[in-house]
């Protein structure tokens, strides 16, 4: 409705006026985020991330050899709208190669933007984002969570602005390895059933997991509410202790691990994903994250590997 659009426009104008007033005084305390006040104060629901095709276009322009305006490069890295980035540069919050740059139209090669800093915090230019997160329990794998906080809240705001999305899903109470990226092709390569990416889970069962149950899991079980005769089987099962197994799956059905344990007369008490394909969770702390290496990204994109 036109009335609502008008109201939203007025609220945005009032918001920007307030932010510009705050920016005019250097004594104002900054948010813990490295973003400027006009980004840090903006509620999550009011963020307007640039679309993936727009980011791709900006990144390609930066690689074209002619350079790209500094404000556009900052926009491509998730620091807000182009207008936001212009104000951030104008107010002296951006350094390139250790020097403050206040000309938002300055042409910068993406190689020259390594390193750059915003409000004293160093960043590295990335044309694409690939993240490994050790997901804690109690977080939803969604950019629009309903009952619990979303996993994107565990990352800096710039990644939400870039359109980073979870690659696949983990249940809210499941912990462990979760990949996130702003690259749709990468997300498809990981989640596509045709790729058969093995995913390993550590499963703590309520009752001891005996040899008969392991044999059933390997041979295939009938899941409740699935079509009769269509069974699912684990690719591998390794006993780690009386009640804990390492279970490898190449499918990704809804609550599959929990339903498979129920199908053999047991119950899943705790569930942790420890690896996807050739990449493992490692020693990263719960709730912590890191960027994937170039080698890990290539390995995850590969259809077949040892």
C-alpha positions in Angstrom: 0.0 0.0 0.0 1.2 3.5 -0.9 0.6 4.8 2.7 2.9 2.1 4.1 5.6 2.9 1.6 5.4 6.6 2.4 5.7 5.8 6.1 8.7 3.6 5.6 10.4 6.3 3.5 9.8 8.8 6.2 11.2 6.5 8.9 14.4 5.9 6.7 14.9 9.6 6.2 14.5 10.3 10.0 16.9 7.4 10.7 19.6 8.7 8.4 19.2 12.2 9.8 19.8 10.8 13.3 22.8 8.8 12.1 24.4 11.8 10.4 24.0 13.8 13.6 25.8 11.1 15.6 28.5 10.8 13.0 29.2 14.5 13.2 30.6 14.0 16.8 33.7 11.7 17.2 33.0 11.4 20.9 30.1 9.0 20.3 31.0 5.5 21.3 31.1 3.0 18.5 29.2 -0.3 18.5 31.4 -3.4 19.0 30.9 -4.2 15.3 33.5 -2.7 13.0 30.8 -1.0 11.0 30.0 2.7 11.2 27.2 4.0 13.3 24.7 4.2 10.6 25.1 0.4 10.1 25.6 -0.6 13.7 22.5 1.2 14.9 20.3 -0.2 12.1 18.0 -3.1 13.3 18.6 -6.4 11.5 15.1 -6.4 10.0 15.9 -3.1 8.3 19.1 -4.3 6.6 18.9 -4.4 2.8 21.7 -6.7 1.6 23.0 -6.4 -2.0 22.0 -9.4 -4.1 24.5 -12.0 -5.1 24.5 -11.0 -8.8 25.3 -7.4 -7.8 28.2 -8.6 -5.6 29.4 -10.8 -8.5 29.3 -7.8 -10.8 31.2 -5.6 -8.4 33.8 -8.3 -7.8 34.3 -8.8 -11.6 34.7 -5.1 -12.1 37.4 -5.0 -9.4 39.2 -7.8 -11.2 39.0 -6.1 -14.6 42.2 -4.2 -14.2 40.7 -0.7 -14.3 40.0 -0.5 -10.6 36.8 0.3 -8.8 35.7 3.2 -6.7 36.5 2.7 -3.1 32.8 3.1 -2.0 31.8 0.4 -4.4 34.5 -2.0 -3.2 33.4 -1.5 0.4 29.9 -2.1 -0.7 31.0 -5.4 -2.3 32.5 -6.4 1.0 29.2 -6.0 2.9 29.8 -2.6 4.7 26.4 -1.3 3.7 24.8 0.6 0.9 26.9 2.7 -1.4 25.7 5.9 0.3 26.7 4.4 3.7 30.1 3.6 2.4 30.6 7.1 0.9 29.9 8.6 4.4 32.2 6.1 6.1 35.0 7.1 3.7 34.2 10.8 4.0 34.4 10.7 7.8 37.9 9.1 7.7 37.1 5.6 9.0 38.7 3.8 6.1 42.5 3.1 5.6 44.0 1.5 2.5 47.6 0.3 2.9 47.9 2.1 6.2 46.7 5.5 4.9 43.4 7.2 5.5 41.5 7.7 2.2 38.6 10.2 2.2 37.9 10.2 -1.5 35.1 7.6 -2.0 35.7 7.8 -5.8 39.4 6.8 -5.6 40.0 3.9 -8.0 41.3 0.9 -6.0 42.5 -2.4 -7.5 41.3 -5.2 -5.3 44.9 -6.4 -4.8 45.7 -2.9 -3.4 42.9 -3.4 -0.9 44.9 -6.0 1.0 44.9 -5.0 3.8 42.4 -2.3 4.4 40.9 -1.3 7.7 37.6 0.2 8.9 37.6 2.0 12.2 41.0 0.5 13.0 40.1 -3.1 12.4 41.9 -4.9 9.5 39.9 -6.7 6.8 40.9 -8.8 3.8 39.3 -8.3 0.4 37.3 -11.4 -0.5 35.5 -11.9 -3.8 33.6 -14.8 -2.3 33.0 -16.0 1.3 33.3 -19.6 2.4 32.9 -20.1 6.2 33.1 -23.1 8.5 31.2 -22.6 11.7 31.0 -24.9 14.8 27.3 -24.5 15.4 26.2 -24.5 19.1 22.8 -25.9 20.1 19.9 -23.4 20.2 20.5 -21.7 16.9 18.4 -22.0 13.7 20.0 -22.5 10.3 17.9 -19.8 8.7 18.3 -16.1 7.8 14.7 -15.7 9.1 14.7 -17.6 12.4 11.3 -18.0 14.1 11.8 -19.5 17.6 15.5 -19.2 18.3 18.4 -16.9 17.2 19.8 -17.6 13.7 23.3 -18.8 13.0 24.1 -15.6 11.2 24.1 -13.8 14.5 27.4 -15.7 15.3 29.1 -13.9 12.4 30.0 -10.3 11.8 27.2 -8.2 10.3 29.1 -7.7 7.0 28.5 -11.3 6.1 24.7 -10.9 6.5 24.9 -7.8 4.3 26.8 -9.9 1.7 23.9 -12.4 1.6 25.8 -15.3 3.2 23.6 -18.3 3.7 23.8 -21.6 5.6 24.8 -24.5 3.2 22.2 -27.1 4.1 20.7 -27.4 7.6 21.4 -28.7 11.1 18.5 -29.1 13.6 18.3 -26.5 16.3 19.6 -28.9 18.9 22.3 -30.4 16.7 25.9 -29.0 17.1 29.0 -29.2 14.9 30.1 -28.4 11.4 28.1 -26.0 9.3 29.2 -24.3 6.1 28.1 -20.9 5.0 28.7 -19.0 1.8 27.5 -16.3 -0.5 28.1 -18.4 -3.6 25.0 -20.2 -4.9 27.0 -22.7 -7.1 29.0 -23.7 -4.0 25.9 -24.3 -2.0 24.4 -26.4 -4.7 27.6 -28.5 -5.0 27.5 -29.4 -1.3 23.7 -30.0 -1.0 22.9 -31.6 -4.3 21.9 -35.3 -3.9 23.8 -36.2 -7.0 27.1 -35.2 -5.4 26.9 -37.8 -2.7 28.9 -35.7 -0.2 29.6 -38.0 2.8 28.7 -36.3 6.1 30.0 -37.8 9.4 28.0 -37.5 12.6 28.9 -38.4 16.1 25.7 -39.9 17.6 25.1 -40.4 21.3 22.3 -42.9 21.8 20.1 -43.4 24.8 20.8 -47.1 24.9 23.9 -49.1 24.0 24.3 -49.5 20.2 24.8 -53.2 19.6 26.1 -55.1 16.6 22.6 -56.0 15.4 21.6 -52.3 15.3 24.8 -51.4 13.5 24.1 -54.1 11.0 20.6 -52.8 10.4 21.9 -49.2 9.9 24.3 -50.4 7.3 21.8 -52.7 5.5 19.1 -50.0 5.4 16.0 -49.1 7.6 12.5 -48.1 6.9 11.9 -44.6 8.2 8.5 -43.7 9.6 6.3 -41.7 7.3 8.4 -42.7 4.2 7.1 -44.7 1.3 6.9 -48.4 2.1 10.0 -50.3 0.7 12.2 -47.2 0.3 14.9 -47.7 2.9 17.9 -45.6 3.8 21.3 -46.9 4.8 24.4 -45.5 6.4 27.5 -45.5 4.3 29.6 -46.4 7.4 29.1 -46.9 11.1 31.9 -47.0 13.6 31.4 -47.8 17.3 33.2 -45.2 19.4 31.9 -46.4 22.8 29.0 -48.3 24.1 26.5 -45.5 23.4 28.3 -43.5 20.8 28.8 -44.2 17.1 30.3 -42.3 14.1 27.6 -42.5 11.4 28.3 -41.5 7.8 25.5 -40.5 5.5 25.3 -39.4 1.9 21.6 -38.5 1.9 20.0 -35.5 3.7 16.5 -36.4 4.7 14.6 -34.5 7.4 15.8 -35.6 10.9 17.4 -38.5 9.2 19.9 -39.6 11.9 17.3 -39.4 14.7 14.8 -41.3 12.6 17.3 -44.0 11.7 18.2 -44.5 15.4 14.5 -44.7 16.2 14.0 -47.3 13.4 16.4 -49.7 15.0 14.8 -49.3 18.4 17.1 -46.7 19.9 17.0 -42.9 20.5 19.4 -40.1 19.6 20.3 -38.1 22.7 23.0 -35.8 21.2 24.1 -35.2 17.7 27.2 -33.5 16.3 28.4 -33.2 12.7 32.1 -33.6 12.5 32.9 -33.5 8.8 31.6 -32.9 5.3 33.5 -34.6 2.5 37.3 -34.1 3.0 36.9 -31.2 5.4 36.6 -31.9 9.2 35.6 -29.7 12.1 38.9 -29.9 13.8 39.6 -28.1 17.0 37.6 -25.0 16.4 35.6 -24.0 19.5 31.9 -24.2 19.9 30.3 -21.0 18.4 33.6 -20.1 16.6 34.2 -19.9 12.9 37.0 -19.6 10.3 37.3 -19.1 6.5 37.8 -22.2 4.4 41.2 -22.4 2.6 41.3 -22.3 -1.2 42.3 -26.0 -1.1 39.3 -26.9 1.0 36.9 -25.0 -1.3 38.3 -26.9 -4.3 38.0 -30.2 -2.6 34.4 -29.6 -1.5 33.4 -28.6 -5.0 35.0 -31.8 -6.5 32.3 -34.4 -7.3 34.5 -37.5 -6.6 37.3 -37.8 -4.1 38.9 -40.3 -1.9 
